[in-house]
Amino acid sequence: MANRKKLDPAVSPRAAFGERLRRLREEHGWTQDELAARTGYSASHISGVETGSRTPTSAFTASADRALGTGEALTRQGAATRDSAILDGFPEFVVQEGQATEIRLFELGAMPGLFQTPAYAAAITTGAVRRGAITEVQAEERLALLARRQQSLARTPSPQVYAVLDESCIRQHVGGPGVMAEQLDHLATIADRPNTVVQVAPFMLGERRSLNKPVTLVTMVDRSCMAYAESAHSGQLERDMRFVGPLLTSYHQLQVEALSQADSVALINQVRKGTS
């Protein structure tokens, strides 16, 4: 049981469903293989649902209800997970992020979630609600999860955080001048923390910018590394070093090409003056 993943039902509706499914399975004294045989799904599918990395479909929840004798309880709870605004793969990443010793991130267009002020984060989600991309309930879910992620940075010992932000992150206005001024002040404060390095990748890098999509790389206590990236509809947590290794190389190349932290903070403060 050394590799058993801890489940935090507060992370997301998928995590809550996974925790309940695992508890019910273990109350029956079944392994994942045994539940798989009773539901017609693979053990890896059961594992993915239990860890919150896979969304339980209506067919799966109906099958699990029959196998576990839970009436329609899992079917009802499963429906809530499919209404979640949290992408598949992200809950599993959040668990790893909360245990990482080092976090490296590259972001485009908007402030990284870990650095967002409440007002900035609220403006982002409000915009998504107005466009009809998410519901108000889903917006609240996103903001609650973001707050928990930010709180995890205060753990002891604190993770070392390296952030390279495309210049668009500090120049794209979100929420109006007041919100942006507060956000840029907050970013400069974050850069002053002893465990955080903030660099800006200026527009002028052009073809020298080695990453063109947002990515987060985490290093764990055992020095293993993982990468997380998103498409429009899903998130992917990658552990295979055949894929993670080249991303680490690209990240280090980008750090070399980006502005130094001192020059980055100077640019942040310069942009900040323009929001007044």
N, C-alpha and C positions, 0 to 999 in steps of 0.2 A: 504493500500500500504506500510505498515511499513516493511514488509519482502521482498520488491522488491529489487532484486539484481542489483547493478550497473554493467554495461557492459563496458568493455574497449576493443574496437575493435583492439587496437594495440597489445593485448596479443597474439593472434594467428588468423589464418584464420577462425577457428571455431567460435571464439569470434566475429570476424567481421561479419560473416554470421548471427550469433545469434542476434547481434545488429540490423542488417538490417531487419531480419524477424520480430523482435518485433516492430520496427518502422513502417513497412508496415502494420502489423496487427492493430496497434493502429491508424494509419491513416484511416483505414476502420471502426474504432470504435468497433472492435471485441474483445471479451475476448479470452483467450486461449481455453476455452471450445467451443466457437463458431468457431474458426479456426479449432479445432480438428474435429468438426462435418462436416466441409466443405472439409477436406482433408482425412478423414477416419482414422486418427491417434488419439491416446489418448491425453488428455490435459497434462498428465505427459510427454509424448513424446515431445510435443510442448515446454514445459518448459525446458526439457533437451537440446533441440536444441538451444533455445534462450539463455540459460546461457553458451553455449559452452561445456557442459559436455557430449553431445551426438553428434556424427558425422551425418550430414544429408546425407542419402542415395540418390541415383539417383531417386528411386521411390518416396521418400518423396519430393525432390525438384521439381519434375515434378508435383506432386499433389499440392504443394504450389503455383507454378506458375499459375496453372489453377484457383485455388481459389482466388488468389490475382490479377490476370490479369496482370502478369508481363512478359508475353511472355516466354522467356527462360533465363531470367536474373538470377533467383535463381539457375537454373540448372547449368549454367556456373560457378557461384560463388561456388556452392556446390562441383563441381568437384575439385576445388582448395583445399577445406578443406580435401578431401580424399587423396590428395597428401602430406598432412602435415606430418612432422616427429614428431609432438607432440602427445603423447598418449592421448586417450580418458580419461577424468577425470582430466588430468593435468591442463588444463586452469582454471577449477573451483578451484583446489587446490591453484594455484598461487594467485587467488583473496583472498582466506582466509589467505594465508601466508603473503600477503602484508598488512593485517590488524591485524595480531596476536600480542599479547603482549609477548608471549613466544614461542620459537621454539626449539624443541628437535629433534635431528636427530642421526641416526646410519647409518654408511656407511661401505661398504665392497669393497675392490679392487681398488677404485679410490677416489680422493678427492671429497667431496660434491660440488655440483655446486655452492653453495653460497660462497665457499672458493676458487674457481679456479681462477688462473691468466688468463689473455687473451691468453697467449702463451700455457698454459696447456689445456685450453678449446679448442683452435684451433687444438692442436695435437689430442685430443680425436675425434673431428668431422672429421678431415682429415683422420684419421684411418678408421672411419666408411664409408667415401666416397670411399676410396681405396678398401674396402671390398665389395662395392656395396650395403651396407646396407641402405644408404641414398644418395640423390643427392646433388650436390653442393648448389642448392637453399634451400634444406631442412637443410643443414648444417648452412647456413646463418640465417635461421629462428631460429634454436636452439640457436645460439650464440646471436642473438638479444634479444631473450626472457631471456636468462641467464643474459645478461647485465642489463635488466630491473629489474629482481629479485634481483640482487646484489645492485642496486641503492636503492631499497626499504628499505634496511637495514639502510640507512642513514636518514630515516624519524625521526621526533620528535613527541613523545618520541621514542627512539630506542627500538626494541624488545630485550628481554633477550634471548640469544642463548646458548643452551647447545649442545655440539657435542661430541659423542663418536665415534672414528674412529678405525676400526679394523687395526691392525698393517700392514696389506697388503696395506692399503691406502698410507702409507708413504714409503713403501719399493718397490712397483711396479713402475718401471721406465716408464715414459711417456714423449715423446718428446725429449729425450736425456738429458745428464748431465746438460747442461745450463738451460733447462726448469725446470728440477726437483729441481735444486739448488734454482732458483727463487721461485718456488712453496713452497718449505719447509721454506724458509725465510719468505714468505708471511703468511704461516700458523702460524709460531711463532709470527709474528706481530699481527695476529688476536687474538691469545691466550692472548695477552697483553691488549686487549681492556677491559674496565670495564664492558661491558654488554655481554661478551662472555666467556664461559668456554669450553676448549678443553681438552679431555682426550683420551688416546690411550688404546684400549683393546688389550693386548699383546697376541701373539700366544699361550703362555703357559697357558692361561685360560682354554683351552680345553673345557670340558663339563660344566664348570662354566659360559661359555658365554651364557647368557639367550636369546639372539636374534641371529638368523641365516640368516635373510634377512634384507636388508635395509628398514628403515621405518622413516617417519617424523611425529612428533606429534606437533600440534599447539594448543595453548590456546588463546581464544579470550577475548575481553574486558569483556564479561559477565561471564567469567570463564568456558565457555563450551569448550570441547576438541574435536579434530578431528584427525584422523590418515590417512596418505596417504602412499600407498605402490604400487609397480608395479610388473607386470609379464612381460613376454617377449613382449606381444602384447597390454596390456592395463594397465591403472592406476585406482586405486579405492580410492575414498575419503569416509571414514567411519565416521559417526556421532554417531552411536548407542553405548552407553557406555557399553553395554554388550560385545562388541568387543574391544572398545578403552581402557576400564579399565584394562584388562589383559596386554595389550601392555604397558600401563603406568607403571604397576607393574614390568614387565620385564625390562623396560628401567631403572627404579630406581635401580633394582638389578644389572644391568650391570654397572651403574655408580659407585656402591660400589666396584665391582670387578675390574674395570679398574684402571689404574695408576692414581695417583693424577695429577693435572695440572702441578705442578712443575716437577714431574718425567716424565710426557708426553713431556713437552717442552725439557727436557734434552735429551730424546730419539730422538725427532725430530731433534735437533741440532747435535746429534751423527750421525744420518743417513745422515744429510746434509753434514757433513764433507766427507762422503764417495762418494759424487757426484762430488767432486772437481777434 
